[in-house]
Amino acid sequence: MASTNLSLFSPQRTRMGVVLGNGQARVTRREIEQVAAQAEVAAQAEQARAFLTSQVLTNIATLVTQAEAQTKVAPGGAQFYEAIITGYALGLGSGSGSCRWRGQYWNVVSS
């Protein structure tokens, strides 16, 4: 990683040995900090997407388990249980559920 320390009394050099003036060094430092901040935001967004996807998978697995148990008690409702789970899963993917995919992030919508 490039050093962002600025010397007050000697010129700042890049890794390639190019001497930067004080103004150029400040601009370079700001750009490096901006790129680092954007990388951090992207990493956090990716973690949020992974968490929400994991939560959706857990919810669907729970619904399937409940439907299997209900099918043993009331087998006549099997087609309805399947329709409910399918509707839930497809609703999340299409954006009609409580979480919607908005390009780069999930948007949680209150009903």
C-alpha positions in Angstrom: 0.0 0.0 0.0 1.3 3.5 -0.8 2.4 5.8 2.0 0.1 8.8 2.5 2.5 10.6 4.9 3.4 14.0 3.8 6.7 15.6 4.6 6.7 19.2 5.4 10.3 19.8 4.5 11.2 17.3 1.7 9.4 16.4 -1.5 7.0 13.5 -1.6 8.0 10.6 -3.9 5.8 8.0 -5.5 6.8 4.4 -5.6 8.1 5.0 -9.1 10.4 7.7 -7.8 8.4 10.7 -9.2 8.7 13.8 -7.1 5.4 15.3 -6.2 4.9 18.9 -5.0 3.0 19.5 -1.8 -0.3 20.2 -3.7 0.0 17.1 -5.8 0.9 15.0 -2.7 -2.3 16.2 -0.9 -4.5 15.5 -4.0 -2.9 12.0 -4.3 -3.4 11.3 -0.6 -7.1 12.4 -0.9 -7.6 10.1 -3.9 -6.0 7.2 -2.1 -8.2 7.8 0.9 -11.3 8.0 -1.3 -10.5 4.8 -3.1 -10.0 3.1 0.3 -13.3 4.4 1.6 -15.1 3.2 -1.6 -13.6 -0.3 -1.1 -14.8 -0.3 2.5 -18.3 0.6 1.5 -18.3 -2.1 -1.2 -17.1 -4.7 1.3 -19.8 -3.8 3.8 -22.5 -3.9 1.1 -21.3 -7.3 0.0 -21.5 -8.5 3.6 -25.0 -7.2 4.0 -26.1 -8.9 0.8 -24.6 -12.2 2.0 -26.3 -11.9 5.4 -29.7 -11.1 3.9 -29.4 -13.9 1.4 -28.5 -16.3 4.2 -31.5 -15.1 6.2 -33.8 -15.7 3.2 -32.5 -19.2 2.7 -33.0 -19.9 6.4 -36.6 -18.6 6.2 -37.4 -20.8 3.2 -35.9 -23.9 4.9 -38.0 -23.2 8.0 -41.1 -22.8 5.9 -40.4 -26.1 4.0 -39.9 -27.9 7.3 -43.2 -26.5 8.7 -45.0 -27.5 5.4 -43.6 -31.0 5.7 -44.9 -31.3 9.2 -48.3 -29.9 8.2 -48.5 -32.3 5.3 -48.3 -35.2 7.8 -51.1 -33.7 9.8 -53.3 -32.4 6.9 -52.1 -33.9 3.6 -54.9 -32.2 1.7 -53.2 -28.9 2.2 -49.9 -29.9 0.5 -50.6 -28.0 -2.7 -51.4 -24.9 -0.7 -48.3 -25.2 1.5 -46.2 -25.5 -1.7 -48.0 -22.4 -3.2 -47.3 -20.4 -0.1 -43.6 -21.2 0.0 -43.3 -20.7 -3.8 -45.1 -17.3 -3.5 -42.8 -16.3 -0.6 -39.6 -17.2 -2.5 -40.7 -15.7 -5.8 -42.0 -12.6 -4.1 -38.6 -11.9 -2.6 -36.9 -12.3 -5.9 -39.3 -10.1 -7.8 -39.3 -7.3 -5.3 -42.9 -7.7 -4.1 -41.8 -9.0 -0.7 -40.5 -7.1 2.2 -36.9 -7.0 0.8 -36.2 -5.8 -2.6 -33.0 -6.0 -4.6 -32.0 -2.5 -5.7 -29.0 -2.9 -8.0 -26.3 -2.9 -5.4 -28.2 -3.4 -2.2 -31.3 -4.8 -0.5 -34.0 -2.2 0.3 -36.1 -3.3 3.3 -39.7 -2.0 2.7 -42.2 -1.7 5.5 -45.6 -3.0 4.6 
